[in-house]
Amino acid sequence: MNDLEYGDVRSLEGSLLVVRGVRGAGWDESAVIRVDDGSERHGVVLEVADDLAVLQVLEGTAGMRPGGVRVRFSGSPFRVPLGRAWLGRTCDGRGEPLDGGPPILGTATAAVNGWPLNPVEREPPREPVLTGVSGIDALTTVVRGQKLPIFSVPGLPHLRLATQIAAQSSAAGDPFVVVFAAMGLPHADIDFVRTALDERAAAGELVMVLNSADDPVIERLLTPRIALTVAEQLAFVEGSHVLVVMSDMTSYCEAVREVAAARQEIPARRAYPGYLYSDLASLYERCGRIRGRPGSVTIMPVLTMPAGDITHPVPDLTGYITEGQIVLAEELNARGLYPPLDVLGSLSRLMRHGAGPGRTRDDHLEIAAQAVAALARARQAAELADLIGTGALSDTDRGYLAYATALEDSLLRQRPDDCRTFDDTLDRLWQAVSVLPRRELTMVSKALLASHLPAAGAR
């Protein structure tokens, strides 16, 4: 921390402070702002021009006056302590405790901006992260080191699903930790997250970094970076497999847009800055595995699509960077299905790297492919039934309609507090598929059919 203080404050407006006479300060540098009432606030440098520095004050500028402020620059970007002291703790978007505990201390610190993993040092993602949610584990398996977003729309239970995943995920017996980053959530949702994850936090398997809707916007930009910095240490130094759940990335992107507007940057599509893609990539690409190190960082960002528009810049750019998506559907939610998982709209591009023989179960990939193909055929049958009526359908088409119902009832429908084992999940999938005639099960080997559907005969 530089001992030199600057007091020539030229303006205070909203959360922005402009100080003059600055030498040696740089973009994204953190600063401590001492107010004449004895309190201290924190800021981040947004722009430097000549001897002027523009700072975003995290706590806002209310109650401050130009002649009563002294600014001291740290000489580096915002940093946080590292280590296992984070486990079981709940902090705000600056890393300050919200749980009544002492400040988090560590033997080392790191800048929260971090770096994307070096492609040369990366190992391909492999082995599953089991979420306990049947629709995800069976049909869109999450792989350690993957980035797999959840696409939703306002009003759907995406936060409930995210907290359920955070509460019950595991790495099949290997050391496992969850880091939950909340951005721009209402206080009621913050309370829900803390209550839902309290048991895992008490077990020392969870870190929560929570930014509420009325917290400073700049903290919303720091929140996911703090979460990922903590996760990287726990994974690549401590050796744990870490799942980072981030909700809601749309709120984060809106904060990026707000800060860009405050800096008077030229807007691009829908007023978001032109660097939004690289900004998101700087977060998402911090996940993965590193050659020679046992841990991994897996990212599941949650984002809400305004008006359900998947071409909106946030989901659109996220889709370019990540490896698939889990899509929640309004129509399924309206029918009371939880989680309202749109199977045909969802995809895990790395599923084959983390599922199948030696990873999940020998029959997993074949029965999952058959289930998805049959659901696509069932959707065609349903569209045909809308035109000509169910009674005019063939027996096979009516069988596919029955299969779609069975898949929802036996596999996809699940209570928010129900953590299913993987064997139970696949058994439920076989139960749904058994509704179809055996002649329709062309994507599953005869050996697996004989093993799992011995009573199916030659239907």
DOBA-824716 format. One record per residue (C-alpha): residue number from 1; residue in three letters; x, y, z. Coordinates in steps of 0.1 Angstrom, whole numbers, m for minus. Each point is the difference from the previous one (the first is absolute). Layout:
<pts>
PT   k   r    px    py    pz
PT NUM ALA     X     Y     Z
...
</pts>
This chain:
<pts>
PT   k   r    px    py    pz
PT   1 MET     0     0     0
PT   2 ASN    14    34   m10
PT   3 ASP     1    25    29
PT   4 LEU    m5    29   m24
PT   5 GLU   m35    15     3
PT   6 TYR   m18    23   m25
PT   7 GLY   m25    25    11
PT   8 ASP    m7    21   m31
PT   9 VAL   m35   m15    m7
PT  10 ARG   m15    17   m30
PT  11 SER   m34   m15     0
PT  12 LEU   m23   m25    18
PT  13 GLU   m29   m13   m20
PT  14 GLY   m20   m31     8
PT  15 SER    26   m27     7
PT  16 LEU    27    18   m20
PT  17 LEU    29    20    15
PT  18 VAL    25    20   m21
PT  19 VAL    33     9    16
PT  20 ARG    27    22   m14
PT  21 GLY    38     0     3
PT  22 VAL     3   m37    m1
PT  23 ARG    33   m16   m11
PT  24 GLY     7   m37    m6
PT  25 ALA   m36   m14     4
PT  26 GLY   m13   m25   m25
PT  27 TRP   m33   m14   m13
PT  28 ASP   m18   m24    23
PT  29 GLU    23     9    29
PT  30 SER   m17    m1    34
PT  31 ALA     0    30    24
PT  32 VAL   m10     9    35
PT  33 ILE   m20    32     4
PT  34 ARG     3    17    35
PT  35 VAL   m30    22     8
PT  36 ASP     3    29    25
PT  37 ASP   m24   m17    24
PT  38 GLY    26   m27     6
PT  39 SER   m15   m27   m22
PT  40 GLU    16   m18   m29
PT  41 ARG   m15   m10   m33
PT  42 HIS    14   m20   m29
PT  43 GLY     3     8   m37
PT  44 VAL    12   m13   m33
PT  45 VAL    17    21   m27
PT  46 LEU   m22     1   m31
PT  47 GLU    21    24   m21
PT  48 VAL    32    19     1
PT  49 ALA     7    31   m22
PT  50 ASP    29    23     5
PT  51 ASP     0     7    38
PT  52 LEU   m37    m8     4
PT  53 ALA   m13   m33    14
PT  54 VAL   m37   m11    m1
PT  55 LEU    m9   m24    28
PT  56 GLN   m31   m20     6
PT  57 VAL    m7     2    38
PT  58 LEU   m13   m34    11
PT  59 GLU   m21    14    29
PT  60 GLY   m12    31   m20
PT  61 THR     9    36     5
PT  62 ALA   m30    10    22
PT  63 GLY    12    22    29
PT  64 MET    33     8   m16
PT  65 ARG    12    35    m9
PT  66 PRO    29    10   m23
PT  67 GLY    20    17    28
PT  68 GLY    m4   m29    24
PT  69 VAL    13   m29   m19
PT  70 ARG    35   m16    m3
PT  71 VAL     8   m27   m25
PT  72 ARG    28   m25     4
PT  73 PHE     7   m24   m29
PT  74 SER    11   m36     7
PT  75 GLY    23    m5   m30
PT  76 SER   m17   m32   m11
PT  77 PRO   m35   m13   m10
PT  78 PHE   m24   m12    27
PT  79 ARG    15   m30    19
PT  80 VAL   m15   m26    23
PT  81 PRO    17   m25    24
PT  82 LEU     3   m36   m11
PT  83 GLY    m4   m33    18
PT  84 ARG   m25   m24    17
PT  85 ALA   m11    27    24
PT  86 TRP   m27     8   m26
PT  87 LEU   m17   m33     5
PT  88 GLY   m33     4    19
PT  89 ARG     1    38    m3
PT  90 THR   m26    24   m14
PT  91 CYS    13    33   m13
PT  92 ASP   m11    30   m20
PT  93 GLY    12    12   m34
PT  94 ARG    32    14    15
PT  95 GLY     8   m31    20
PT  96 GLU   m11    15    33
PT  97 PRO   m17   m25    24
PT  98 LEU   m38     0     1
PT  99 ASP    m2   m29    24
PT 100 GLY    12    18    31
PT 101 GLY    33   m17     0
PT 102 PRO    35    15     0
PT 103 PRO    17    14   m32
PT 104 ILE    13   m28   m23
PT 105 LEU    38    m2     2
PT 106 GLY    25   m19   m21
PT 107 THR    37    m5    m3
PT 108 ALA    m2    14   m35
PT 109 THR   m22    23   m21
PT 110 ALA    m8     2   m37
PT 111 ALA   m15    25   m23
PT 112 VAL   m36    m9    m8
PT 113 ASN     3     7   m37
PT 114 GLY    20   m32    m5
PT 115 TRP     8   m15   m33
PT 116 PRO   m16   m25   m24
PT 117 LEU    17   m34     2
PT 118 ASN    29    m4   m24
PT 119 PRO   m12   m23   m28
PT 120 VAL    33   m18    m1
PT 121 GLU    m4   m10    37
PT 122 ARG   m36   m11    m3
PT 123 GLU   m12   m35     3
PT 124 PRO   m32   m11   m17
PT 125 PRO   m30     0    24
PT 126 ARG    m9   m35    11
PT 127 GLU   m19   m18    28
PT 128 PRO   m35    12    10
PT 129 VAL   m13    25    25
PT 130 LEU   m32   m17    13
PT 131 THR   m26    26     9
PT 132 GLY   m27   m24    14
PT 133 VAL   m24    15   m25
PT 134 SER   m11   m29   m23
PT 135 GLY    m7    20   m31
PT 136 ILE    35    15     1
PT 137 ASP    20   m30    11
PT 138 ALA   m16   m23   m25
PT 139 LEU    m5    21   m31
PT 140 THR    24    31     3
PT 141 THR    27   m13    22
PT 142 VAL    23    26    15
PT 143 VAL    38    m8    m4
PT 144 ARG    27    11    23
PT 145 GLY    17    31   m15
PT 146 GLN   m30     8   m22
PT 147 LYS   m19    33    m3
PT 148 LEU   m37    m8    m4
PT 149 PRO   m25    29     4
PT 150 ILE   m36    m2    10
PT 151 PHE   m22    21   m23
PT 152 SER   m33    12    15
PT 153 VAL   m25    29    m1
PT 154 PRO   m12    21    29
PT 155 GLY   m27   m18    21
PT 156 LEU    14   m35    m5
PT 157 PRO    16   m19    30
PT 158 HIS    35     4   m12
PT 159 LEU    13    12    34
PT 160 ARG   m17   m29    17
PT 161 LEU    17   m24   m24
PT 162 ALA    34    17     3
PT 163 THR    m1    m3    38
PT 164 GLN   m12   m36    m2
PT 165 ILE    30    m8   m22
PT 166 ALA    23    19    24
PT 167 ALA   m14   m18    30
PT 168 GLN     2   m36   m12
PT 169 SER    27    m2   m28
PT 170 SER    29   m24     5
PT 171 ALA    31   m14   m17
PT 172 ALA    m7   m37     6
PT 173 GLY    20    m1    33
PT 174 ASP    29    23   m11
PT 175 PRO     6    33    20
PT 176 PHE   m27    24   m10
PT 177 VAL    m8    36     7
PT 178 VAL   m27    24   m12
PT 179 VAL     4    38    m5
PT 180 PHE   m32    18    m4
PT 181 ALA     1    36   m14
PT 182 ALA   m32    20     1
PT 183 MET    m2    32   m20
PT 184 GLY   m28    26     3
PT 185 LEU   m24   m22    18
PT 186 PRO   m29    14    21
PT 187 HIS     4    m4    38
PT 188 ALA   m27   m26     0
PT 189 ASP    19   m21   m25
PT 190 ILE    32     5    20
PT 191 ASP   m17   m13    31
PT 192 PHE   m13   m30   m20
PT 193 VAL    35    m8   m12
PT 194 ARG    15     2    34
PT 195 THR   m27   m21    16
PT 196 ALA     1   m27   m28
PT 197 LEU    38    m2     2
PT 198 ASP     4     3    37
PT 199 GLU     6   m37     6
PT 200 ARG    28    m3   m26
PT 201 ALA    16    32    13
PT 202 ALA    m1   m14    36
PT 203 ALA    18   m31   m14
PT 204 GLY    28    22   m13
PT 205 GLU    m6   m10   m36
PT 206 LEU   m14    34   m13
PT 207 VAL    11    36    m5
PT 208 MET   m27    27    m6
PT 209 VAL     8    34   m16
PT 210 LEU   m33    19     0
PT 211 ASN    m7    33   m17
PT 212 SER   m35    13     5
PT 213 ALA   m20    23   m23
PT 214 ASP     6    31    21
PT 215 ASP    38    m6     4
PT 216 PRO    23    22   m21
PT 217 VAL     2    m9   m37
PT 218 ILE    37    m2     0
PT 219 GLU    m2   m28    26
PT 220 ARG   m21   m20   m25
PT 221 LEU    31     0   m23
PT 222 LEU    22   m12    29
PT 223 THR   m23   m28    12
PT 224 PRO     6   m26   m27
PT 225 ARG    37     9     0
PT 226 ILE     4    m6    37
PT 227 ALA   m19   m33    m3
PT 228 LEU    22   m12   m28
PT 229 THR    32    11    18
PT 230 VAL   m10   m19    31
PT 231 ALA   m10   m30   m22
PT 232 GLU    33    m1   m19
PT 233 GLN    20    m2    33
PT 234 LEU   m23   m27    14
PT 235 ALA     3   m20   m32
PT 236 PHE    35     4   m14
PT 237 VAL    19     4    33
PT 238 GLU   m22   m18    26
PT 239 GLY   m10   m28   m25
PT 240 SER   m38     2     2
PT 241 HIS   m25    m3   m28
PT 242 VAL   m19    33     2
PT 243 LEU   m34     9   m15
PT 244 VAL    m6    37    m4
PT 245 VAL   m36    10    m3
PT 246 MET    m6    36   m12
PT 247 SER   m34    16     0
PT 248 ASP   m11    22   m16
PT 249 MET    25     8   m28
PT 250 THR   m25    22   m17
PT 251 SER     2    23    31
PT 252 TYR    37    m1    m3
PT 253 CYS    m1    10   m37
PT 254 GLU   m24    29     8
PT 255 ALA    26    12    26
PT 256 VAL    27    m1   m27
PT 257 ARG   m23    21   m22
PT 258 GLU    m7    25    28
PT 259 VAL    37     4     8
PT 260 ALA     8     4   m38
PT 261 ALA   m26    27    m2
PT 262 ALA    15    18    30
PT 263 ARG    33    m1   m18
PT 264 GLN   m17    15   m31
PT 265 GLU    11   m29   m22
PT 266 ILE   m15    m5   m34
PT 267 PRO   m29   m25     3
PT 268 ALA    m4   m30   m23
PT 269 ARG   m29   m24    m3
PT 270 ARG   m29     9    23
PT 271 ALA    23    25    17
PT 272 TYR    23   m26    14
PT 273 PRO    37     8    m5
PT 274 GLY    18   m16   m30
PT 275 TYR    23   m19    23
PT 276 LEU   m28   m19    18
PT 277 TYR    11   m32   m18
PT 278 SER    36     2    12
PT 279 ASP   m12    10    35
PT 280 LEU   m22   m31     2
PT 281 ALA    28   m22   m14
PT 282 SER    24    13    26
PT 283 LEU   m23   m15    26
PT 284 TYR   m12   m32   m17
PT 285 GLU    35   m10   m12
PT 286 ARG    13    m2    35
PT 287 CYS   m15   m34     4
PT 288 GLY    15   m33   m10
PT 289 ARG    27   m24    11
PT 290 ILE    38     5     1
PT 291 ARG    24   m26   m11
PT 292 GLY    18   m16    31
PT 293 ARG   m25    14    25
PT 294 PRO   m28   m20    15
PT 295 GLY   m28    26     4
PT 296 SER   m24    16   m25
PT 297 VAL   m22    30    m3
PT 298 THR   m35    m5   m15
PT 299 ILE   m22    30    m7
PT 300 MET   m38     0    m2
PT 301 PRO   m11    36    m7
PT 302 VAL   m37     8     2
PT 303 LEU   m14    27   m23
PT 304 THR   m35    13    m6
PT 305 MET    m9     8   m36
PT 306 PRO   m20    32    m2
PT 307 ALA   m34    m8   m16
PT 308 GLY    13   m35    m6
PT 309 ASP    22    13   m28
PT 310 ILE    29   m24    m5
PT 311 THR    16    24   m25
PT 312 HIS     3    26    27
PT 313 PRO    37    10     4
PT 314 VAL     5   m18    33
PT 315 PRO   m12   m35    m9
PT 316 ASP    12     4   m36
PT 317 LEU    36     8    11
PT 318 THR    m1   m25    28
PT 319 GLY    m9   m27   m25
PT 320 TYR    30     7   m21
PT 321 ILE    24    m4    30
PT 322 THR   m16   m29    19
PT 323 GLU    m4   m37    m8
PT 324 GLY   m37    m5    m3
PT 325 GLN   m30    12    20
PT 326 ILE   m27   m11    24
PT 327 VAL   m33    17   m11
PT 328 LEU   m30     5    22
PT 329 ALA   m34     2   m18
PT 330 GLU   m30    22    10
PT 331 GLU   m25   m25   m14
PT 332 LEU    13   m28    22
PT 333 ASN     0    22    31
PT 334 ALA   m36    10    m8
PT 335 ARG    m9   m37     1
PT 336 GLY    16    m3    35
PT 337 LEU    31   m19   m10
PT 338 TYR    30     6    21
PT 339 PRO    27     4   m11
PT 340 PRO   m15    13   m33
PT 341 LEU    29   m15   m20
PT 342 ASP    m4     3   m38
PT 343 VAL    19   m32    m9
PT 344 LEU     0     6   m38
PT 345 GLY    12    36     4
PT 346 SER    28   m10    25
PT 347 LEU    34   m14    m8
PT 348 SER    32    m9    17
PT 349 ARG    27    m1   m27
PT 350 LEU    25   m17    23
PT 351 MET   m24   m26    13
PT 352 ARG    19   m29   m18
PT 353 HIS    32    11    18
PT 354 GLY   m16    m5    34
PT 355 ALA   m25   m28    m4
PT 356 GLY    m1   m36   m10
PT 357 PRO    22   m30     8
PT 358 GLY    24     6    29
PT 359 ARG   m15    34     8
PT 360 THR   m38    m3     7
PT 361 ARG   m15   m33   m12
PT 362 ASP     5   m22   m31
PT 363 ASP   m35     5   m12
PT 364 HIS    m2    38     5
PT 365 LEU     9    14   m34
PT 366 GLU   m21   m25   m20
PT 367 ILE   m32     3    21
PT 368 ALA     4    39     2
PT 369 ALA     3     2   m38
PT 370 GLN   m30   m23    m4
PT 371 ALA   m20    21    25
PT 372 VAL     7    33   m18
PT 373 ALA    m7   m15   m35
PT 374 ALA   m33   m15    13
PT 375 LEU   m10    34    15
PT 376 ALA     6    17   m33
PT 377 ARG   m23   m26   m17
PT 378 ALA   m26     5    28
PT 379 ARG     0    38    m7
PT 380 GLN    m7    m7   m37
PT 381 ALA   m28   m23    10
PT 382 ALA   m15    27    23
PT 383 GLU     1    25   m29
PT 384 LEU   m18   m25   m22
PT 385 ALA   m26    m7    27
PT 386 ASP    m7    37     1
PT 387 LEU    m9    m1   m37
PT 388 ILE   m19   m33    m4
PT 389 GLY    m9   m10    36
PT 390 THR    15   m27    22
PT 391 GLY   m24   m26   m12
PT 392 ALA    13     2   m35
PT 393 LEU    36    m7    10
PT 394 SER    16   m34    m5
PT 395 ASP     6   m22    30
PT 396 THR    37     8    m2
PT 397 ASP    m6    37     1
PT 398 ARG   m23    m4    30
PT 399 GLY    27   m20    16
PT 400 TYR    24    29    m4
PT 401 LEU   m25    24    16
PT 402 ALA    m2   m24    29
PT 403 TYR    38    m1     2
PT 404 ALA     2    38     2
PT 405 THR   m24     0    30
PT 406 ALA    19   m29    16
PT 407 LEU    33    19    m4
PT 408 GLU   m14    31    17
PT 409 ASP   m16   m20    29
PT 410 SER    28   m25     7
PT 411 LEU    32    20    m8
PT 412 LEU    m5    38    m5
PT 413 ARG   m25     7    28
PT 414 GLN    19     4    32
PT 415 ARG    m3    18    33
PT 416 PRO    24    29     8
PT 417 ASP    12   m19    30
PT 418 ASP     4   m34   m17
PT 419 CYS    36   m10    m7
PT 420 ARG    m1   m31   m22
PT 421 THR    29   m24    m3
PT 422 PHE    13    m7   m35
PT 423 ASP   m12   m36     0
PT 424 ASP   m35    11    10
PT 425 THR     1    26   m29
PT 426 LEU     9   m25   m27
PT 427 ASP   m24   m26    14
PT 428 ARG   m28    26    m4
PT 429 LEU    12     7   m35
PT 430 TRP    m3   m37    m9
PT 431 GLN   m34    m1    16
PT 432 ALA   m12    28   m23
PT 433 VAL    15   m15   m31
PT 434 SER   m16   m34     8
PT 435 VAL   m33    15   m11
PT 436 LEU    11    m2   m36
PT 437 PRO    m1   m32   m21
PT 438 ARG    34   m17    m1
PT 439 ARG     2     4   m37
PT 440 GLU     2    38     4
PT 441 LEU    30    m2    23
PT 442 THR    26    m1   m28
PT 443 MET    27    21    17
PT 444 VAL     5   m25    29
PT 445 SER    20   m32    m4
PT 446 LYS   m18   m33     2
PT 447 ALA    21    m9    30
PT 448 LEU   m11    31    20
PT 449 LEU   m36    m6   m10
PT 450 ALA     2   m36    12
PT 451 SER    16    12    33
PT 452 HIS   m23    29     8
PT 453 LEU   m33   m10   m17
PT 454 PRO    m1   m38     3
PT 455 ALA   m38     0     2
PT 456 ALA    m5    20   m32
PT 457 GLY    m1   m31   m21
PT 458 ALA    m2     7   m37
PT 459 ARG   m25    28     1
</pts>
